Amino acid sequence: MSDTMLRRARGAAYTPPAAAAAVSPARPDWLMLLAALAVAGALIRAIWFTPIERLQGPAQKIFYIHVPAAFIGLYIACVLVAVSSVLFLWLRDERLDAMAESAGEIAFVFLSVVLITGPIWGRPVWGTWWEWEARLTLSLMLWFVLLGYMLLRNAVEDRAMRARFSAVMGVLAALLVPFIHLSVYLFRTMHPMPIVLKPERPSLPEPMLVTLLISLGAFVLLFAALFRTRYRYALQRDAVAALEEEY
C-alpha cells in the first residue's frame, strides 16, 4: 500500500482531537450572553433614562454608542494588535499572532461602528454627513489600514511569512492611534475637545457621565467576549490545519 493510501486510511480511522472539537456541539457562551445583556441594558438606560442634551437633542444619544466603540477600537483593540505583534516579532509565538489577528478583526468592527454612527450623529448637529477634517480622515485611513491587514492575512499562504508581514502592518496601524487622539489639538476640526479623557474633571453632567461609564463597561465586556471567541477559533483553526498537514 502506498504512503498516500496509508495516510488516507489513518485519516479515515482517526479524527484528531482538535478537529473533533471543531465540529462538536458548542457550549453556551455565558460571557457573550452577559455582554449582550449588558449592552442592551446600557442602551435602554441611554435611550429612556438619560436626559436629552439641550443643544443637540435626541441625536446626542448616539454618543453612548459612538464613544465606547471608539474607545474600544482605538485604545484597546488597536493597542492589543500592536503589543501582540511586537511580542510575536520578538518571541515568534504563534499564539501572539492569533491574538493580534483576533484583535485586528475586532478593531475593524468597532471602528466600522464609529464611522457609521458618526455621520448619523453629525448630520443633524453639523448639518452634513461627512466633513474631511483631521479626525474623520485619520479614522477612515485607519479603517482602510485594518481592512488591508485582514486582506493581507488572507492573501499570504505561508504561515510564517503571513505572521511576520501582518505583525509589521499591525504595528504601523497602531501608530495612527495617537494622531487620531491628538488631532483635535493639532488641527482645527469639527470635533470638540475631549470632555471625558482630559486632565481635569469630566465636563459632563452626572447622569450622562454615569450612562457613558455603564455603556463603556458594557462595551468592554463585549470586547472581551468577542476576543475570547475569536482567539479560541484561531487556535482551533491552526491546530486543525497543522494536523491536516501532518496526516
The 8 nearest C-alpha neighbors of each residue, nearest first, counted from 0:
[[1, 4, 5, 2, 3, 6, 8, 7],
 [2, 0, 4, 3, 5, 6, 7, 8],
 [1, 3, 5, 4, 6, 0, 7, 8],
 [2, 4, 6, 1, 5, 7, 0, 8],
 [3, 5, 7, 1, 6, 2, 8, 0],
 [4, 6, 2, 8, 3, 7, 9, 1],
 [7, 5, 9, 3, 8, 4, 246, 10],
 [8, 6, 10, 4, 9, 5, 11, 3],
 [9, 7, 5, 11, 6, 10, 4, 12],
 [8, 10, 12, 6, 11, 7, 13, 5],
 [9, 11, 7, 13, 8, 12, 6, 246],
 [10, 12, 8, 9, 13, 7, 14, 6],
 [13, 11, 9, 10, 8, 14, 7, 6],
 [12, 14, 10, 11, 9, 15, 8, 16],
 [13, 15, 19, 16, 10, 18, 12, 11],
 [14, 16, 18, 17, 19, 13, 242, 239],
 [17, 15, 19, 18, 20, 14, 21, 239],
 [18, 16, 20, 19, 15, 239, 21, 238],
 [19, 17, 21, 15, 20, 239, 16, 14],
 [18, 20, 16, 21, 17, 22, 23, 15],
 [21, 19, 17, 23, 18, 22, 16, 235],
 [20, 22, 18, 19, 23, 17, 235, 236],
 [21, 23, 20, 19, 24, 18, 25, 17],
 [24, 22, 20, 21, 19, 25, 18, 26],
 [25, 23, 26, 22, 20, 21, 27, 19],
 [26, 24, 23, 27, 22, 28, 21, 20],
 [25, 27, 28, 24, 29, 23, 20, 30],
 [28, 26, 29, 25, 32, 31, 30, 24],
 [27, 29, 31, 30, 26, 32, 25, 224],
 [28, 30, 32, 31, 27, 33, 34, 26],
 [29, 31, 33, 32, 28, 224, 34, 220],
 [32, 30, 34, 224, 28, 29, 33, 35],
 [33, 31, 29, 35, 34, 30, 36, 28],
 [32, 34, 30, 36, 31, 35, 29, 37],
 [33, 35, 221, 37, 31, 220, 32, 36],
 [36, 34, 32, 38, 37, 33, 39, 31],
 [37, 35, 39, 33, 34, 38, 40, 32],
 [38, 36, 34, 217, 40, 39, 35, 33],
 [39, 37, 41, 217, 35, 40, 36, 34],
 [38, 40, 36, 42, 37, 41, 35, 43],
 [41, 39, 37, 43, 38, 42, 36, 44],
 [40, 42, 214, 38, 44, 43, 39, 213],
 [43, 41, 45, 39, 44, 40, 46, 38],
 [44, 42, 40, 46, 41, 45, 47, 39],
 [43, 45, 48, 41, 42, 47, 46, 49],
 [44, 46, 42, 49, 43, 48, 47, 41],
 [47, 45, 43, 44, 42, 48, 49, 60],
 [48, 46, 44, 43, 45, 49, 50, 42],
 [47, 49, 44, 45, 46, 50, 43, 210],
 [48, 50, 45, 47, 44, 207, 206, 46],
 [51, 49, 52, 48, 207, 206, 47, 45],
 [52, 50, 56, 57, 53, 49, 59, 60],
 [51, 53, 56, 55, 54, 50, 59, 57],
 [52, 54, 56, 55, 51, 50, 57, 59],
 [55, 53, 56, 52, 124, 51, 59, 57],
 [56, 54, 59, 52, 53, 124, 58, 57],
 [55, 57, 52, 58, 51, 54, 53, 59],
 [58, 56, 59, 51, 60, 55, 52, 61],
 [59, 57, 60, 56, 120, 61, 55, 123],
 [58, 60, 61, 57, 62, 55, 56, 52],
 [59, 61, 62, 58, 57, 63, 45, 46],
 [62, 60, 59, 63, 64, 65, 58, 120],
 [63, 61, 65, 60, 64, 59, 66, 120],
 [64, 62, 61, 211, 60, 65, 66, 214],
 [65, 63, 61, 62, 67, 66, 68, 214],
 [64, 66, 62, 68, 113, 67, 63, 116],
 [65, 67, 69, 68, 62, 64, 63, 70],
 [68, 66, 70, 215, 69, 64, 65, 71],
 [69, 67, 71, 109, 65, 66, 70, 72],
 [70, 68, 66, 72, 67, 71, 73, 113],
 [69, 71, 67, 74, 68, 73, 72, 66],
 [72, 70, 75, 68, 69, 73, 74, 76],
 [71, 73, 106, 109, 76, 69, 110, 70],
 [74, 72, 77, 70, 71, 69, 75, 76],
 [73, 75, 70, 71, 78, 72, 77, 76],
 [76, 74, 71, 78, 77, 73, 79, 72],
 [75, 77, 79, 106, 72, 102, 78, 71],
 [78, 76, 80, 73, 79, 173, 75, 106],
 [79, 77, 81, 75, 80, 76, 74, 82],
 [78, 80, 76, 82, 77, 81, 83, 75],
 [81, 79, 99, 77, 83, 78, 102, 82],
 [80, 82, 170, 84, 78, 79, 83, 169],
 [81, 83, 79, 85, 84, 80, 78, 86],
 [84, 82, 86, 99, 95, 80, 81, 85],
 [85, 83, 166, 87, 81, 86, 82, 80],
 [86, 84, 88, 82, 87, 83, 81, 89],
 [85, 87, 89, 83, 84, 88, 90, 82],
 [86, 88, 91, 84, 90, 89, 85, 95],
 [89, 87, 85, 86, 91, 90, 84, 163],
 [88, 90, 86, 87, 91, 85, 92, 84],
 [89, 91, 87, 92, 86, 88, 95, 85],
 [92, 90, 87, 88, 89, 93, 86, 95],
 [91, 93, 90, 94, 95, 87, 96, 86],
 [94, 92, 96, 95, 91, 97, 87, 162],
 [93, 95, 97, 96, 92, 98, 234, 87],
 [96, 94, 98, 83, 93, 97, 87, 92],
 [95, 97, 93, 99, 94, 98, 87, 100],
 [98, 96, 94, 100, 95, 99, 233, 101],
 [99, 97, 95, 101, 96, 100, 230, 102],
 [100, 98, 80, 96, 102, 83, 97, 101],
 [99, 101, 97, 103, 98, 102, 96, 104],
 [102, 100, 98, 103, 104, 99, 229, 230],
 [101, 103, 105, 76, 99, 104, 100, 80],
 [104, 102, 106, 100, 101, 105, 80, 99],
 [103, 105, 107, 106, 101, 102, 108, 100],
 [104, 106, 108, 102, 107, 103, 109, 101],
 [107, 105, 72, 103, 76, 109, 104, 108],
 [106, 108, 104, 110, 105, 109, 145, 111],
 [109, 107, 105, 111, 106, 110, 104, 112],
 [110, 108, 112, 72, 106, 111, 68, 107],
 [109, 111, 113, 107, 112, 108, 72, 106],
 [110, 112, 108, 114, 109, 113, 107, 115],
 [113, 111, 109, 115, 110, 114, 116, 108],
 [112, 114, 110, 111, 65, 116, 115, 117],
 [113, 115, 111, 117, 112, 116, 110, 118],
 [116, 114, 112, 113, 117, 118, 111, 119],
 [115, 117, 119, 113, 118, 114, 65, 112],
 [116, 118, 120, 114, 119, 115, 113, 121],
 [117, 119, 128, 121, 120, 116, 122, 129],
 [120, 118, 116, 117, 121, 122, 115, 128],
 [119, 121, 117, 118, 58, 122, 116, 61],
 [120, 122, 118, 124, 125, 119, 123, 117],
 [121, 123, 127, 128, 126, 124, 125, 119],
 [124, 122, 126, 121, 125, 120, 58, 127],
 [125, 123, 121, 122, 126, 55, 120, 58],
 [126, 124, 121, 127, 122, 123, 128, 189],
 [125, 127, 122, 123, 124, 121, 128, 129],
 [128, 126, 122, 125, 129, 121, 130, 123],
 [127, 129, 118, 122, 121, 119, 126, 130],
 [130, 128, 127, 118, 131, 121, 122, 135],
 [129, 131, 132, 128, 127, 135, 189, 136],
 [132, 130, 136, 135, 129, 133, 134, 188],
 [131, 133, 130, 188, 135, 134, 136, 189],
 [132, 134, 136, 135, 137, 182, 188, 186],
 [135, 133, 137, 136, 179, 182, 132, 138],
 [136, 134, 138, 137, 133, 132, 139, 131],
 [135, 137, 139, 133, 138, 134, 131, 132],
 [136, 138, 140, 134, 139, 135, 133, 179],
 [139, 137, 141, 135, 140, 136, 134, 142],
 [138, 140, 142, 136, 137, 141, 135, 143],
 [141, 139, 137, 143, 138, 142, 136, 144],
 [140, 142, 144, 138, 139, 143, 145, 137],
 [141, 143, 139, 145, 140, 144, 146, 138],
 [144, 142, 146, 140, 145, 141, 147, 139],
 [145, 143, 141, 147, 146, 142, 148, 172],
 [146, 144, 148, 142, 147, 143, 107, 141],
 [145, 147, 143, 149, 148, 144, 142, 150],
 [146, 148, 150, 144, 145, 149, 151, 143],
 [149, 147, 145, 151, 146, 150, 144, 165],
 [148, 150, 152, 146, 151, 147, 145, 153],
 [149, 151, 147, 153, 152, 148, 154, 146],
 [152, 150, 154, 148, 149, 153, 147, 155],
 [151, 153, 149, 150, 154, 155, 161, 148],
 [154, 152, 150, 151, 155, 149, 156, 161],
 [153, 155, 151, 152, 150, 156, 161, 149],
 [156, 154, 161, 157, 153, 152, 151, 160],
 [155, 157, 158, 154, 161, 153, 160, 152],
 [156, 158, 160, 159, 155, 161, 162, 154],
 [159, 157, 161, 160, 156, 162, 155, 163],
 [160, 158, 162, 161, 157, 163, 164, 93],
 [159, 161, 163, 162, 157, 158, 164, 155],
 [162, 160, 158, 164, 155, 159, 163, 165],
 [161, 163, 165, 159, 160, 164, 166, 158],
 [164, 162, 166, 160, 165, 161, 159, 167],
 [165, 163, 161, 167, 166, 162, 160, 168],
 [166, 164, 168, 162, 167, 163, 161, 169],
 [167, 165, 84, 169, 163, 168, 164, 162],
 [166, 168, 170, 164, 169, 165, 171, 163],
 [167, 169, 171, 165, 170, 166, 172, 164],
 [170, 168, 166, 172, 167, 171, 81, 80],
 [169, 171, 81, 173, 167, 172, 168, 166],
 [172, 170, 168, 174, 169, 173, 167, 175],
 [173, 171, 169, 170, 174, 175, 144, 168],
 [172, 174, 170, 175, 176, 171, 77, 81],
 [175, 173, 171, 172, 176, 170, 177, 178],
 [176, 174, 173, 178, 177, 172, 179, 141],
 [175, 177, 179, 173, 178, 174, 73, 180],
 [178, 176, 180, 179, 175, 181, 174, 173],
 [179, 177, 181, 175, 180, 176, 182, 174],
 [180, 178, 176, 182, 177, 134, 181, 137],
 [179, 181, 177, 178, 182, 176, 183, 134],
 [182, 180, 178, 184, 183, 179, 177, 185],
 [181, 183, 185, 179, 184, 180, 186, 134],
 [184, 182, 181, 186, 185, 188, 192, 187],
 [185, 183, 181, 182, 186, 187, 192, 180],
 [184, 186, 182, 183, 181, 187, 178, 133],
 [187, 185, 182, 183, 184, 188, 133, 132],
 [186, 188, 183, 189, 185, 184, 133, 132],
 [189, 187, 190, 132, 186, 183, 133, 134],
 [188, 190, 191, 132, 187, 125, 130, 183],
 [189, 191, 188, 183, 192, 134, 187, 132],
 [192, 190, 189, 193, 183, 188, 194, 187],
 [191, 193, 183, 194, 190, 184, 197, 195],
 [194, 192, 195, 196, 197, 191, 183, 201],
 [193, 195, 202, 201, 196, 192, 197, 203],
 [194, 196, 201, 197, 193, 202, 203, 200],
 [197, 195, 193, 194, 198, 201, 199, 200],
 [196, 198, 199, 195, 193, 194, 201, 200],
 [199, 197, 200, 196, 201, 195, 193, 194],
 [200, 198, 197, 201, 202, 196, 195, 194],
 [199, 201, 202, 198, 197, 195, 194, 203],
 [202, 200, 195, 194, 203, 199, 197, 196],
 [203, 201, 194, 200, 195, 204, 199, 208],
 [202, 204, 201, 208, 205, 207, 194, 195],
 [205, 203, 207, 206, 208, 202, 201, 209],
 [204, 206, 208, 207, 209, 203, 210, 202],
 [207, 205, 209, 208, 204, 210, 49, 50],
 [208, 206, 210, 205, 209, 204, 211, 49],
 [209, 207, 205, 211, 210, 206, 203, 204],
 [210, 208, 212, 206, 211, 207, 205, 213],
 [211, 209, 213, 207, 208, 212, 214, 45],
 [210, 212, 208, 214, 209, 213, 63, 215],
 [213, 211, 215, 209, 214, 210, 216, 208],
 [214, 212, 210, 216, 215, 211, 41, 209],
 [215, 213, 41, 211, 217, 212, 216, 210],
 [214, 216, 212, 67, 218, 217, 213, 211],
 [215, 217, 219, 213, 214, 218, 212, 220],
 [218, 216, 214, 37, 38, 220, 215, 219],
 [217, 219, 221, 215, 220, 216, 222, 214],
 [220, 218, 222, 216, 221, 217, 215, 223],
 [219, 221, 223, 217, 218, 34, 222, 216],
 [222, 220, 34, 218, 224, 219, 223, 225],
 [221, 223, 219, 225, 220, 224, 226, 218],
 [222, 224, 220, 226, 221, 225, 227, 219],
 [225, 223, 31, 221, 227, 222, 226, 30],
 [226, 224, 222, 228, 227, 223, 229, 221],
 [225, 227, 229, 223, 228, 224, 230, 222],
 [226, 228, 230, 224, 225, 229, 223, 231],
 [227, 229, 225, 231, 226, 230, 224, 232],
 [230, 228, 232, 226, 231, 101, 227, 225],
 [231, 229, 233, 227, 232, 228, 101, 226],
 [232, 230, 234, 228, 233, 229, 227, 235],
 [231, 233, 229, 235, 230, 234, 236, 228],
 [234, 232, 230, 236, 231, 235, 97, 237],
 [235, 233, 231, 237, 236, 232, 238, 230],
 [234, 236, 238, 232, 237, 233, 231, 239],
 [235, 237, 233, 239, 238, 234, 232, 240],
 [238, 236, 240, 234, 239, 235, 241, 233],
 [237, 239, 235, 241, 240, 236, 234, 17],
 [238, 240, 242, 236, 18, 241, 237, 17],
 [241, 239, 237, 243, 238, 242, 236, 244],
 [240, 242, 238, 244, 239, 243, 237, 245],
 [243, 241, 245, 239, 244, 240, 246, 238],
 [242, 244, 240, 246, 245, 241, 239, 238],
 [245, 243, 241, 242, 246, 240, 239, 238],
 [246, 244, 242, 243, 241, 240, 6, 239],
 [245, 243, 244, 6, 242, 10, 9, 7]]
